[in-house]
Amino acid sequence: MFYKRKLNIVALVLCFVLILSLLSFAVYEPFKVKLTLFERFVTMTLLPVEGNYRTLKIIWNLRMELATTEEENKLAGLKDLIGGGTDAEDWEAVPSKEIVFGDVAKQLIVDALMKLDKEEKLTQQHITLYEKFITYAEKPKEGE
């Protein structure tokens, strides 16, 4: 009788643990943000070029998501500049694209923006990204 009761308690505890772990999994939402073509280019400049294997794989995948398609190149009239960089005939010709950032990818961008802010090296091109990744992202959602 004692073992049966102990077994029931263990089963009950395991059920609670399972339910709690499922709830925490269901609540997780990756960071999604709409970025203009220009913001996508600026975001790519914030990504580190060195790191460990795991981080570099995340950066590689993020770069592919941020990169332009052939159609977007034509729409915006993108041109490579002689000294490096890219310019466009019309940055606004390409609609904003929703990009999903995992926790690590988002933190890389936040860290880069915070470092620029701390060093007082933010420029006008960083303002909208700073607002999307830091200012607006920190605001709690309704009901929290």
Secondary structure, DSSP 8 states (H G I E B T S, - for coil): -HHHHHHHHHHHHHHHHHHHHHHHHHH---EEEEE-HHHHHHHHHHS-S---HHHHHHHHHHHHHHS--HHHHHHHTEEE-TTS-EEES-GGGS--EEEEE-HHHHHHHHHHHHHHHHTT---GGGHHHHIIIIIHHHS--TT-
